[in-house]
Amino acid sequence: MTLLRSVLSSLGGAALASALLLASIQPAVAMTPSACRGSSCTGKNPQSQGCSAGAKVIDRITPAGGGPEVELRNSTRCSAAWARIQKANSSWRFKLQIRGGATYTANASPSYAAYTQMAGSSNAYRACVEIYDGQGGSWSCTGWH
């Protein structure tokens, strides 16, 4: 009986150690973003998809009359593009426009850089920033890429 208790106790300790080891590994695996690719990125967040790492600025635009610069960014890893604006008053709106398709509009944040959703880079796209003149509706845009 004592031998059986000893074996069960040892097995319980080993099982507990294995469970703790797996628990410490699983959060790291769960937090690793699974990058989308091409059209599967359309409408998704570049940060949560892991596409912003290594992305390049391919064009920039500053609104007529001055204001925050908007970057048109592209990730070769994800084959996707999006627009980004640095910290700015949340009244500033910017967008990623897809030729003949969707437009993803976002507002700047005074606390962090803000992003639009992505589009697969096989589409023609451009970044735009709204001219802040109190009337709205007038945009400055990069060229089409």
N, CA, C and O atoms as a GROMACS GRO file, in nm:
protein
  580
    1MET      N    1   0.082  -0.117   0.000
    1MET     CA    2   0.000   0.000   0.000
    1MET      C    3   0.088   0.126   0.000
    1MET      O    4   0.059   0.222  -0.072
    2THR      N    5   0.194   0.125   0.080
    2THR     CA    6   0.284   0.238   0.085
    2THR      C    7   0.353   0.259  -0.049
    2THR      O    8   0.372   0.372  -0.093
    3LEU      N    9   0.390   0.150  -0.114
    3LEU     CA   10   0.452   0.158  -0.246
    3LEU      C   11   0.354   0.216  -0.347
    3LEU      O   12   0.395   0.298  -0.430
    4LEU      N   13   0.228   0.177  -0.343
    4LEU     CA   14   0.126   0.229  -0.434
    4LEU      C   15   0.108   0.380  -0.414
    4LEU      O   16   0.100   0.455  -0.511
    5ARG      N   17   0.101   0.423  -0.287
    5ARG     CA   18   0.090   0.567  -0.257
    5ARG      C   19   0.210   0.643  -0.309
    5ARG      O   20   0.195   0.753  -0.362
    6SER      N   21   0.326   0.588  -0.295
    6SER     CA   22   0.449   0.652  -0.341
    6SER      C   23   0.448   0.668  -0.493
    6SER      O   24   0.485   0.773  -0.544
    7VAL      N   25   0.406   0.563  -0.564
    7VAL     CA   26   0.400   0.568  -0.710
    7VAL      C   27   0.296   0.671  -0.755
    7VAL      O   28   0.324   0.753  -0.842
    8LEU      N   29   0.178   0.667  -0.694
    8LEU     CA   30   0.072   0.763  -0.729
    8LEU      C   31   0.115   0.905  -0.698
    8LEU      O   32   0.088   0.998  -0.774
    9SER      N   33   0.181   0.922  -0.587
    9SER     CA   34   0.230   1.054  -0.549
    9SER      C   35   0.332   1.105  -0.650
    9SER      O   36   0.328   1.222  -0.688
   10SER      N   37   0.422   1.018  -0.694
   10SER     CA   38   0.523   1.055  -0.794
   10SER      C   39   0.457   1.089  -0.927
   10SER      O   40   0.493   1.188  -0.991
   11LEU      N   41   0.361   1.008  -0.968
   11LEU     CA   42   0.290   1.034  -1.093
   11LEU      C   43   0.213   1.165  -1.085
   11LEU      O   44   0.209   1.241  -1.182
   12GLY      N   45   0.152   1.191  -0.970
   12GLY     CA   46   0.077   1.317  -0.953
   12GLY      C   47   0.170   1.436  -0.963
   12GLY      O   48   0.135   1.538  -1.023
   13GLY      N   49   0.288   1.424  -0.906
   13GLY     CA   50   0.387   1.532  -0.914
   13GLY      C   51   0.435   1.553  -1.056
   13GLY      O   52   0.454   1.666  -1.099
   14ALA      N   53   0.456   1.443  -1.129
   14ALA     CA   54   0.500   1.452  -1.268
   14ALA      C   55   0.390   1.513  -1.354
   14ALA      O   56   0.417   1.595  -1.441
   15ALA      N   57   0.266   1.472  -1.331
   15ALA     CA   58   0.153   1.527  -1.408
   15ALA      C   59   0.138   1.676  -1.380
   15ALA      O   60   0.114   1.755  -1.471
   16LEU      N   61   0.153   1.714  -1.253
   16LEU     CA   62   0.144   1.855  -1.216
   16LEU      C   63   0.256   1.934  -1.281
   16LEU      O   64   0.233   2.044  -1.332
   17ALA      N   65   0.376   1.881  -1.281
   17ALA     CA   66   0.490   1.949  -1.345
   17ALA      C   67   0.466   1.964  -1.494
   17ALA      O   68   0.494   2.069  -1.552
   18SER      N   69   0.413   1.859  -1.558
   18SER     CA   70   0.383   1.866  -1.702
   18SER      C   71   0.276   1.970  -1.730
   18SER      O   72   0.287   2.046  -1.826
   19ALA      N   73   0.173   1.973  -1.647
   19ALA     CA   74   0.064   2.070  -1.666
   19ALA      C   75   0.117   2.212  -1.650
   19ALA      O   76   0.080   2.301  -1.727
   20LEU      N   77   0.202   2.234  -1.550
   20LEU     CA   78   0.258   2.368  -1.530
   20LEU      C   79   0.348   2.408  -1.646
   20LEU      O   80   0.347   2.523  -1.689
   21LEU      N   81   0.426   2.313  -1.697
   21LEU     CA   82   0.512   2.341  -1.812
   21LEU      C   83   0.429   2.378  -1.934
   21LEU      O   84   0.460   2.475  -2.002
   22LEU      N   85   0.324   2.302  -1.961
   22LEU     CA   86   0.236   2.332  -2.075
   22LEU      C   87   0.166   2.466  -2.056
   22LEU      O   88   0.151   2.542  -2.152
   23ALA      N   89   0.123   2.495  -1.934
   23ALA     CA   90   0.055   2.622  -1.908
   23ALA      C   91   0.149   2.740  -1.932
   23ALA      O   92   0.106   2.845  -1.979
   24SER      N   93   0.277   2.722  -1.901
   24SER     CA   94   0.372   2.832  -1.922
   24SER      C   95   0.407   2.849  -2.069
   24SER      O   96   0.446   2.958  -2.110
   25ILE      N   97   0.394   2.744  -2.150
   25ILE     CA   98   0.425   2.751  -2.292
   25ILE      C   99   0.306   2.802  -2.372
   25ILE      O  100   0.324   2.881  -2.464
   26GLN      N  101   0.186   2.758  -2.340
   26GLN     CA  102   0.069   2.790  -2.420
   26GLN      C  103   0.040   2.939  -2.436
   26GLN      O  104   0.009   2.979  -2.548
   27PRO      N  105   0.049   3.025  -2.333
   27PRO     CA  106   0.022   3.166  -2.357
   27PRO      C  107   0.116   3.227  -2.462
   27PRO      O  108   0.073   3.311  -2.541
   28ALA      N  109   0.242   3.187  -2.463
   28ALA     CA  110   0.335   3.241  -2.562
   28ALA      C  111   0.293   3.200  -2.702
   28ALA      O  112   0.302   3.279  -2.796
   29VAL      N  113   0.248   3.076  -2.717
   29VAL     CA  114   0.202   3.029  -2.846
   29VAL      C  115   0.074   3.101  -2.886
   29VAL      O  116   0.060   3.141  -3.001
   30ALA      N  117  -0.018   3.118  -2.793
   30ALA     CA  118  -0.146   3.183  -2.822
   30ALA      C  119  -0.129   3.329  -2.860
   30ALA      O  120  -0.210   3.383  -2.935
   31MET      N  121  -0.025   3.394  -2.809
   31MET     CA  122  -0.005   3.536  -2.835
   31MET      C  123   0.069   3.562  -2.966
   31MET      O  124   0.077   3.676  -3.011
   32THR      N  125   0.124   3.458  -3.028
   32THR     CA  126   0.194   3.475  -3.154
   32THR      C  127   0.090   3.498  -3.264
   32THR      O  128   0.008   3.410  -3.289
   33PRO      N  129   0.093   3.615  -3.330
   33PRO     CA  130  -0.008   3.639  -3.432
   33PRO      C  131   0.013   3.551  -3.554
   33PRO      O  132   0.126   3.522  -3.594
   34SER      N  133  -0.098   3.508  -3.610
   34SER     CA  134  -0.088   3.432  -3.735
   34SER      C  135  -0.115   3.530  -3.849
   34SER      O  136  -0.227   3.577  -3.867
   35ALA      N  137  -0.012   3.558  -3.924
   35ALA     CA  138  -0.023   3.658  -4.030
   35ALA      C  139  -0.113   3.609  -4.142
   35ALA      O  140  -0.107   3.493  -4.183
   36CYS      N  141  -0.194   3.700  -4.190
   36CYS     CA  142  -0.275   3.672  -4.308
   36CYS      C  143  -0.187   3.697  -4.431
   36CYS      O  144  -0.072   3.739  -4.416
   37ARG      N  145  -0.239   3.673  -4.548
   37ARG     CA  146  -0.162   3.697  -4.670
   37ARG      C  147  -0.256   3.741  -4.781
   37ARG      O  148  -0.359   3.678  -4.804
   38GLY      N  149  -0.219   3.851  -4.849
   38GLY     CA  150  -0.295   3.899  -4.964
   38GLY      C  151  -0.439   3.934  -4.932
   38GLY      O  152  -0.466   4.005  -4.836
   39SER      N  153  -0.531   3.883  -5.013
   39SER     CA  154  -0.672   3.920  -4.997
   39SER      C  155  -0.730   3.872  -4.865
   39SER      O  156  -0.831   3.927  -4.821
   40SER      N  157  -0.670   3.773  -4.800
   40SER     CA  158  -0.720   3.730  -4.669
   40SER      C  159  -0.693   3.835  -4.561
   40SER      O  160  -0.748   3.826  -4.451
   41CYS      N  161  -0.608   3.935  -4.591
   41CYS     CA  162  -0.580   4.044  -4.496
   41CYS      C  163  -0.683   4.157  -4.507
   41CYS      O  164  -0.696   4.238  -4.415
   42THR      N  165  -0.755   4.162  -4.616
   42THR     CA  166  -0.847   4.273  -4.640
   42THR      C  167  -0.948   4.283  -4.526
   42THR      O  168  -1.017   4.187  -4.492
   43GLY      N  169  -0.955   4.404  -4.468
   43GLY     CA  170  -1.046   4.433  -4.358
   43GLY      C  171  -0.993   4.398  -4.221
   43GLY      O  172  -1.063   4.415  -4.122
   44LYS      N  173  -0.869   4.349  -4.212
   44LYS     CA  174  -0.812   4.308  -4.083
   44LYS      C  175  -0.714   4.413  -4.030
   44LYS      O  176  -0.667   4.500  -4.104
   45ASN      N  177  -0.685   4.403  -3.901
   45ASN     CA  178  -0.596   4.494  -3.831
   45ASN      C  179  -0.450   4.453  -3.853
   45ASN      O  180  -0.414   4.339  -3.826
   46PRO      N  181  -0.365   4.545  -3.902
   46PRO     CA  182  -0.225   4.509  -3.928
   46PRO      C  183  -0.148   4.471  -3.802
   46PRO      O  184  -0.056   4.389  -3.809
   47GLN      N  185  -0.183   4.530  -3.690
   47GLN     CA  186  -0.112   4.498  -3.565
   47GLN      C  187  -0.145   4.357  -3.519
   47GLN      O  188  -0.054   4.278  -3.492
   48SER      N  189  -0.273   4.324  -3.509
   48SER     CA  190  -0.312   4.194  -3.456
   48SER      C  191  -0.274   4.080  -3.550
   48SER      O  192  -0.260   3.966  -3.506
   49GLN      N  193  -0.258   4.108  -3.677
   49GLN     CA  194  -0.220   4.006  -3.774
   49GLN      C  195  -0.068   3.989  -3.785
   49GLN      O  196  -0.021   3.898  -3.853
   50GLY      N  197   0.008   4.076  -3.718
   50GLY     CA  198   0.154   4.066  -3.723
   50GLY      C  199   0.214   4.123  -3.851
   50GLY      O  200   0.329   4.094  -3.883
   51CYS      N  201   0.137   4.202  -3.924
   51CYS     CA  202   0.184   4.255  -4.052
   51CYS      C  203   0.266   4.383  -4.039
   51CYS      O  204   0.338   4.419  -4.132
   52SER      N  205   0.256   4.452  -3.926
   52SER     CA  206   0.327   4.580  -3.913
   52SER      C  207   0.477   4.562  -3.891
   52SER      O  208   0.555   4.653  -3.920
   53ALA      N  209   0.517   4.445  -3.842
   53ALA     CA  210   0.660   4.420  -3.822
   53ALA      C  211   0.728   4.413  -3.958
   53ALA      O  212   0.693   4.329  -4.041
   54GLY      N  213   0.825   4.499  -3.981
   54GLY     CA  214   0.899   4.500  -4.106
   54GLY      C  215   0.828   4.570  -4.221
   54GLY      O  216   0.879   4.571  -4.333
   55ALA      N  217   0.713   4.630  -4.194
   55ALA     CA  218   0.641   4.701  -4.301
   55ALA      C  219   0.717   4.828  -4.339
   55ALA      O  220   0.790   4.884  -4.258
   56LYS      N  221   0.699   4.872  -4.462
   56LYS     CA  222   0.768   4.991  -4.513
   56LYS      C  223   0.668   5.099  -4.551
   56LYS      O  224   0.556   5.071  -4.595
   57VAL      N  225   0.711   5.224  -4.532
   57VAL     CA  226   0.633   5.338  -4.578
   57VAL      C  227   0.660   5.353  -4.727
   57VAL      O  228   0.776   5.372  -4.767
   58ILE      N  229   0.558   5.347  -4.809
   58ILE     CA  230   0.578   5.359  -4.953
   58ILE      C  231   0.535   5.495  -5.007
   58ILE      O  232   0.568   5.530  -5.120
   59ASP      N  233   0.461   5.572  -4.927
   59ASP     CA  234   0.420   5.707  -4.966
   59ASP      C  235   0.371   5.780  -4.842
   59ASP      O  236   0.340   5.717  -4.741
   60ARG      N  237   0.365   5.913  -4.851
   60ARG     CA  238   0.319   5.997  -4.739
   60ARG      C  239   0.237   6.111  -4.795
   60ARG      O  240   0.254   6.152  -4.909
   61ILE      N  241   0.147   6.161  -4.710
   61ILE     CA  242   0.068   6.279  -4.749
   61ILE      C  243   0.042   6.364  -4.625
   61ILE      O  244   0.009   6.313  -4.518
   62THR      N  245   0.058   6.494  -4.641
   62THR     CA  246   0.023   6.592  -4.538
   62THR      C  247  -0.094   6.672  -4.592
   62THR      O  248  -0.093   6.711  -4.709
   63PRO      N  249  -0.196   6.698  -4.511
   63PRO     CA  250  -0.312   6.769  -4.563
   63PRO      C  251  -0.277   6.910  -4.611
   63PRO      O  252  -0.191   6.976  -4.553
   64ALA      N  253  -0.344   6.954  -4.715
   64ALA     CA  254  -0.328   7.092  -4.763
   64ALA      C  255  -0.360   7.185  -4.646
   64ALA      O  256  -0.458   7.164  -4.575
   65GLY      N  257  -0.279   7.284  -4.624
   65GLY     CA  258  -0.298   7.375  -4.512
   65GLY      C  259  -0.229   7.329  -4.385
   65GLY      O  260  -0.234   7.399  -4.284
   66GLY      N  261  -0.165   7.211  -4.387
   66GLY     CA  262  -0.091   7.162  -4.271
   66GLY      C  263  -0.170   7.064  -4.187
   66GLY      O  264  -0.292   7.055  -4.196
   67GLY      N  265  -0.098   6.992  -4.107
   67GLY     CA  266  -0.159   6.891  -4.020
   67GLY      C  267  -0.072   6.768  -4.013
   67GLY      O  268   0.040   6.768  -4.062
   68PRO      N  269  -0.123   6.662  -3.951
   68PRO     CA  270  -0.043   6.541  -3.933
   68PRO      C  271  -0.024   6.464  -4.063
   68PRO      O  272  -0.114   6.456  -4.147
   69GLU      N  273   0.093   6.408  -4.077
   69GLU     CA  274   0.126   6.328  -4.194
   69GLU      C  275   0.062   6.190  -4.184
   69GLU      O  276   0.059   6.129  -4.077
   70VAL      N  277   0.012   6.141  -4.296
   70VAL     CA  278  -0.042   6.006  -4.304
   70VAL      C  279   0.051   5.924  -4.391
   70VAL      O  280   0.092   5.969  -4.498
   71GLU      N  281   0.084   5.805  -4.345
   71GLU     CA  282   0.174   5.716  -4.418
   71GLU      C  283   0.092   5.606  -4.487
   71GLU      O  284  -0.004   5.554  -4.432
   72LEU      N  285   0.132   5.573  -4.607
   72LEU     CA  286   0.081   5.456  -4.676
   72LEU      C  287   0.185   5.348  -4.654
   72LEU      O  288   0.300   5.361  -4.696
   73ARG      N  289   0.146   5.239  -4.587
   73ARG     CA  290   0.239   5.134  -4.548
   73ARG      C  291   0.209   5.005  -4.623
   73ARG      O  292   0.095   4.978  -4.660
   74ASN      N  293   0.314   4.925  -4.644
   74ASN     CA  294   0.300   4.799  -4.714
   74ASN      C  295   0.384   4.693  -4.645
   74ASN      O  296   0.498   4.719  -4.605
   75SER      N  297   0.328   4.576  -4.632
   75SER     CA  298   0.399   4.462  -4.575
   75SER      C  299   0.419   4.357  -4.684
   75SER      O  300   0.321   4.303  -4.737
   76THR      N  301   0.544   4.329  -4.718
   76THR     CA  302   0.570   4.223  -4.816
   76THR      C  303   0.541   4.086  -4.753
   76THR      O  304   0.501   3.993  -4.822
   77ARG      N  305   0.562   4.076  -4.623
   77ARG     CA  306   0.534   3.950  -4.553
   77ARG      C  307   0.387   3.911  -4.568
   77ARG      O  308   0.355   3.794  -4.588
   78CYS      N  309   0.298   4.011  -4.559
   78CYS     CA  310   0.154   3.984  -4.564
   78CYS      C  311   0.092   4.018  -4.699
   78CYS      O  312  -0.025   3.987  -4.723
   79SER      N  313   0.168   4.081  -4.788
   79SER     CA  314   0.115   4.128  -4.917
   79SER      C  315  -0.010   4.212  -4.895
   79SER      O  316  -0.115   4.188  -4.955
   80ALA      N  317   0.003   4.312  -4.806
   80ALA     CA  318  -0.110   4.396  -4.770
   80ALA      C  319  -0.063   4.539  -4.745
   80ALA      O  320   0.055   4.564  -4.720
   81ALA      N  321  -0.159   4.633  -4.752
   81ALA     CA  322  -0.130   4.774  -4.731
   81ALA      C  323  -0.233   4.835  -4.636
   81ALA      O  324  -0.344   4.784  -4.622
   82TRP      N  325  -0.194   4.945  -4.571
   82TRP     CA  326  -0.284   5.019  -4.483
   82TRP      C  327  -0.230   5.160  -4.466
   82TRP      O  328  -0.119   5.191  -4.510
   83ALA      N  329  -0.311   5.246  -4.404
   83ALA     CA  330  -0.269   5.383  -4.375
   83ALA      C  331  -0.247   5.396  -4.225
   83ALA      O  332  -0.315   5.331  -4.145
   84ARG      N  333  -0.149   5.481  -4.188
   84ARG     CA  334  -0.119   5.504  -4.046
   84ARG      C  335  -0.098   5.652  -4.024
   84ARG      O  336  -0.042   5.722  -4.108
   85ILE      N  337  -0.144   5.700  -3.909
   85ILE     CA  338  -0.123   5.839  -3.869
   85ILE      C  339  -0.061   5.837  -3.730
   85ILE      O  340  -0.101   5.758  -3.644
   86GLN      N  341   0.036   5.924  -3.707
   86GLN     CA  342   0.097   5.933  -3.574
   86GLN      C  343  -0.002   5.998  -3.476
   86GLN      O  344  -0.111   6.038  -3.516
   87LYS      N  345   0.037   6.008  -3.350
   87LYS     CA  346  -0.049   6.070  -3.250
   87LYS      C  347  -0.096   6.208  -3.298
   87LYS      O  348  -0.016   6.290  -3.342
   88ALA      N  349  -0.225   6.232  -3.288
   88ALA     CA  350  -0.282   6.360  -3.330
   88ALA      C  351  -0.420   6.374  -3.268
   88ALA      O  352  -0.477   6.278  -3.216
   89ASN      N  353  -0.472   6.494  -3.274
   89ASN     CA  354  -0.607   6.521  -3.227
   89ASN      C  355  -0.704   6.424  -3.295
   89ASN      O  356  -0.692   6.401  -3.416
   90SER      N  357  -0.798   6.369  -3.221
   90SER     CA  358  -0.889   6.268  -3.277
   90SER      C  359  -0.986   6.324  -3.380
   90SER      O  360  -1.063   6.248  -3.440
   91SER      N  361  -0.986   6.456  -3.402
   91SER     CA  362  -1.069   6.515  -3.507
   91SER      C  363  -1.013   6.485  -3.646
   91SER      O  364  -1.085   6.495  -3.746
   92TRP      N  365  -0.885   6.449  -3.653
   92TRP     CA  366  -0.824   6.417  -3.782
   92TRP      C  367  -0.872   6.281  -3.829
   92TRP      O  368  -0.858   6.182  -3.758
   93ARG      N  369  -0.928   6.277  -3.950
   93ARG     CA  370  -0.970   6.150  -4.011
   93ARG      C  371  -0.875   6.117  -4.126
   93ARG      O  372  -0.824   6.206  -4.194
   94PHE      N  373  -0.853   5.990  -4.146
   94PHE     CA  374  -0.768   5.944  -4.256
   94PHE      C  375  -0.826   5.814  -4.308
   94PHE      O  376  -0.908   5.751  -4.242
   95LYS      N  377  -0.782   5.773  -4.427
   95LYS     CA  378  -0.841   5.652  -4.484
   95LYS      C  379  -0.746   5.582  -4.579
   95LYS      O  380  -0.651   5.640  -4.631
   96LEU      N  381  -0.775   5.454  -4.599
   96LEU     CA  382  -0.714   5.374  -4.704
   96LEU      C  383  -0.825   5.353  -4.805
   96LEU      O  384  -0.931   5.300  -4.772
   97GLN      N  385  -0.801   5.394  -4.926
   97GLN     CA  386  -0.901   5.383  -5.031
   97GLN      C  387  -0.854   5.280  -5.133
   97GLN      O  388  -0.740   5.287  -5.182
   98ILE      N  389  -0.940   5.184  -5.166
   98ILE     CA  390  -0.909   5.083  -5.266
   98ILE      C  391  -0.983   5.121  -5.393
   98ILE      O  392  -1.105   5.140  -5.391
   99ARG      N  393  -0.910   5.131  -5.503
   99ARG     CA  394  -0.972   5.171  -5.630
   99ARG      C  395  -1.082   5.070  -5.667
   99ARG      O  396  -1.058   4.950  -5.678
  100GLY      N  397  -1.203   5.124  -5.686
  100GLY     CA  398  -1.316   5.041  -5.723
  100GLY      C  399  -1.365   4.949  -5.613
  100GLY      O  400  -1.437   4.853  -5.640
  101GLY      N  401  -1.326   4.976  -5.488
  101GLY     CA  402  -1.364   4.886  -5.379
  101GLY      C  403  -1.392   4.962  -5.250
  101GLY      O  404  -1.442   5.074  -5.251
  102ALA      N  405  -1.360   4.899  -5.142
  102ALA     CA  406  -1.389   4.952  -5.009
  102ALA      C  407  -1.300   5.070  -4.973
  102ALA      O  408  -1.194   5.091  -5.032
  103THR      N  409  -1.345   5.146  -4.875
  103THR     CA  410  -1.265   5.252  -4.813
  103THR      C  411  -1.268   5.228  -4.663
  103THR      O  412  -1.374   5.208  -4.604
  104TYR      N  413  -1.150   5.229  -4.602
  104TYR     CA  414  -1.138   5.209  -4.458
  104TYR      C  415  -1.097   5.341  -4.395
  104TYR      O  416  -0.985   5.388  -4.415
  105THR      N  417  -1.189   5.402  -4.318
  105THR     CA  418  -1.165   5.532  -4.256
  105THR      C  419  -1.143   5.513  -4.107
  105THR      O  420  -1.208   5.430  -4.044
  106ALA      N  421  -1.051   5.592  -4.051
  106ALA     CA  422  -1.022   5.587  -3.907
  106ALA      C  423  -0.994   5.728  -3.858
  106ALA      O  424  -0.972   5.820  -3.937
  107ASN      N  425  -0.996   5.745  -3.728
  107ASN     CA  426  -0.962   5.873  -3.665
  107ASN      C  427  -0.829   5.860  -3.594
  107ASN      O  428  -0.794   5.754  -3.542
  108ALA      N  429  -0.757   5.970  -3.591
  108ALA     CA  430  -0.630   5.974  -3.517
  108ALA      C  431  -0.660   5.961  -3.368
  108ALA      O  432  -0.774   5.974  -3.325
  109SER      N  433  -0.557   5.936  -3.292
  109SER     CA  434  -0.567   5.928  -3.147
  109SER      C  435  -0.459   6.015  -3.085
  109SER      O  436  -0.346   6.017  -3.134
  110PRO      N  437  -0.491   6.088  -2.979
  110PRO     CA  438  -0.387   6.166  -2.911
  110PRO      C  439  -0.292   6.079  -2.829
  110PRO      O  440  -0.190   6.128  -2.780
  111SER      N  441  -0.323   5.950  -2.813
  111SER     CA  442  -0.245   5.862  -2.727
  111SER      C  443  -0.153   5.766  -2.801
  111SER      O  444  -0.055   5.718  -2.743
  112TYR      N  445  -0.182   5.735  -2.927
  112TYR     CA  446  -0.104   5.634  -2.999
  112TYR      C  447  -0.118   5.653  -3.149
  112TYR      O  448  -0.208   5.724  -3.195
  113ALA      N  449  -0.030   5.590  -3.225
  113ALA     CA  450  -0.043   5.590  -3.370
  113ALA      C  451  -0.166   5.507  -3.404
  113ALA      O  452  -0.190   5.403  -3.344
  114ALA      N  453  -0.244   5.554  -3.501
  114ALA     CA  454  -0.368   5.485  -3.540
  114ALA      C  455  -0.353   5.427  -3.680
  114ALA      O  456  -0.278   5.480  -3.762
  115TYR      N  457  -0.423   5.319  -3.706
  115TYR     CA  458  -0.414   5.245  -3.832
  115TYR      C  459  -0.553   5.227  -3.892
  115TYR      O  460  -0.653   5.224  -3.820
  116THR      N  461  -0.558   5.216  -4.024
  116THR     CA  462  -0.680   5.170  -4.088
  116THR      C  463  -0.674   5.018  -4.096
  116THR      O  464  -0.573   4.958  -4.061
  117GLN      N  465  -0.780   4.959  -4.142
  117GLN     CA  466  -0.778   4.817  -4.173
  117GLN      C  467  -0.695   4.800  -4.300
  117GLN      O  468  -0.664   4.897  -4.369
  118MET      N  469  -0.659   4.677  -4.330
  118MET     CA  470  -0.571   4.648  -4.444
  118MET      C  471  -0.651   4.611  -4.569
  118MET      O  472  -0.770   4.580  -4.565
  119ALA      N  473  -0.578   4.616  -4.681
  119ALA     CA  474  -0.628   4.564  -4.809
  119ALA      C  475  -0.515   4.483  -4.871
  119ALA      O  476  -0.398   4.519  -4.859
  120GLY      N  477  -0.549   4.375  -4.936
  120GLY     CA  478  -0.449   4.298  -5.009
  120GLY      C  479  -0.382   4.389  -5.110
  120GLY      O  480  -0.450   4.463  -5.180
  121SER      N  481  -0.250   4.385  -5.120
  121SER     CA  482  -0.176   4.481  -5.203
  121SER      C  483  -0.184   4.451  -5.352
  121SER      O  484  -0.119   4.521  -5.431
  122SER      N  485  -0.259   4.351  -5.393
  122SER     CA  486  -0.277   4.331  -5.537
  122SER      C  487  -0.380   4.430  -5.592
  122SER      O  488  -0.392   4.444  -5.714
  123ASN      N  489  -0.452   4.496  -5.504
  123ASN     CA  490  -0.547   4.601  -5.542
  123ASN      C  491  -0.474   4.734  -5.554
  123ASN      O  492  -0.370   4.753  -5.490
  124ALA      N  493  -0.526   4.828  -5.635
  124ALA     CA  494  -0.471   4.964  -5.636
  124ALA      C  495  -0.526   5.036  -5.512
  124ALA      O  496  -0.645   5.028  -5.485
  125TYR      N  497  -0.440   5.104  -5.440
  125TYR     CA  498  -0.480   5.169  -5.315
  125TYR      C  499  -0.406   5.300  -5.297
  125TYR      O  500  -0.304   5.324  -5.361
  126ARG      N  501  -0.459   5.384  -5.208
  126ARG     CA  502  -0.392   5.509  -5.170
  126ARG      C  503  -0.436   5.547  -5.030
  126ARG      O  504  -0.539   5.501  -4.980
  127ALA      N  505  -0.356   5.634  -4.966
  127ALA     CA  506  -0.388   5.687  -4.834
  127ALA      C  507  -0.431   5.831  -4.848
  127ALA      O  508  -0.378   5.905  -4.932
  128CYS      N  509  -0.528   5.871  -4.766
  128CYS     CA  510  -0.579   6.008  -4.770
  128CYS      C  511  -0.596   6.060  -4.628
  128CYS      O  512  -0.615   5.983  -4.534
  129VAL      N  513  -0.588   6.192  -4.614
  129VAL     CA  514  -0.615   6.259  -4.486
  129VAL      C  515  -0.712   6.372  -4.515
  129VAL      O  516  -0.698   6.445  -4.613
  130GLU      N  517  -0.810   6.387  -4.427
  130GLU     CA  518  -0.911   6.490  -4.446
  130GLU      C  519  -0.852   6.627  -4.412
  130GLU      O  520  -0.782   6.643  -4.312
  131ILE      N  521  -0.881   6.724  -4.496
  131ILE     CA  522  -0.836   6.861  -4.470
  131ILE      C  523  -0.925   6.917  -4.360
  131ILE      O  524  -1.047   6.921  -4.373
  132TYR      N  525  -0.863   6.960  -4.253
  132TYR     CA  526  -0.935   7.007  -4.135
  132TYR      C  527  -0.970   7.154  -4.152
  132TYR      O  528  -0.895   7.242  -4.109
  133ASP      N  529  -1.083   7.179  -4.216
  133ASP     CA  530  -1.124   7.317  -4.239
  133ASP      C  531  -1.257   7.350  -4.173
  133ASP      O  532  -1.315   7.456  -4.197
  134GLY      N  533  -1.307   7.258  -4.090
  134GLY     CA  534  -1.433   7.281  -4.022
  134GLY      C  535  -1.555   7.242  -4.106
  134GLY      O  536  -1.665   7.232  -4.053
  135GLN      N  537  -1.536   7.222  -4.235
  135GLN     CA  538  -1.648   7.186  -4.321
  135GLN      C  539  -1.646   7.038  -4.358
  135GLN      O  540  -1.750   6.980  -4.386
  136GLY      N  541  -1.531   6.978  -4.358
  136GLY     CA  542  -1.518   6.835  -4.386
  136GLY      C  543  -1.539   6.800  -4.532
  136GLY      O  544  -1.586   6.881  -4.612
  137GLY      N  545  -1.505   6.678  -4.564
  137GLY     CA  546  -1.530   6.627  -4.698
  137GLY      C  547  -1.422   6.651  -4.801
  137GLY      O  548  -1.432   6.597  -4.911
  138SER      N  549  -1.320   6.729  -4.770
  138SER     CA  550  -1.213   6.757  -4.865
  138SER      C  551  -1.089   6.679  -4.819
  138SER      O  552  -1.048   6.688  -4.703
  139TRP      N  553  -1.029   6.602  -4.911
  139TRP     CA  554  -0.921   6.512  -4.875
  139TRP      C  555  -0.796   6.539  -4.957
  139TRP      O  556  -0.804   6.578  -5.073
  140SER      N  557  -0.679   6.518  -4.894
  140SER     CA  558  -0.550   6.516  -4.962
  140SER      C  559  -0.508   6.370  -4.967
  140SER      O  560  -0.516   6.300  -4.866
  141CYS      N  561  -0.464   6.322  -5.086
  141CYS     CA  562  -0.436   6.179  -5.102
  141CYS      C  563  -0.299   6.158  -5.167
  141CYS      O  564  -0.250   6.243  -5.241
  142THR      N  565  -0.240   6.042  -5.138
  142THR     CA  566  -0.118   5.999  -5.208
  142THR      C  567  -0.159   5.958  -5.349
  142THR      O  568  -0.278   5.956  -5.382
  143GLY      N  569  -0.061   5.924  -5.432
  143GLY     CA  570  -0.093   5.866  -5.561
  143GLY      C  571  -0.140   5.722  -5.542
  143GLY      O  572  -0.127   5.666  -5.433
  144TRP      N  573  -0.194   5.664  -5.648
  144TRP     CA  574  -0.236   5.524  -5.643
  144TRP      C  575  -0.113   5.432  -5.653
  144TRP      O  576  -0.020   5.459  -5.730
  145HIS      N  577  -0.114   5.327  -5.577
  145HIS     CA  578  -0.005   5.228  -5.578
  145HIS      C  579  -0.061   5.091  -5.605
  145HIS      O  580   0.014   4.994  -5.611
   0.00000   0.00000   0.00000
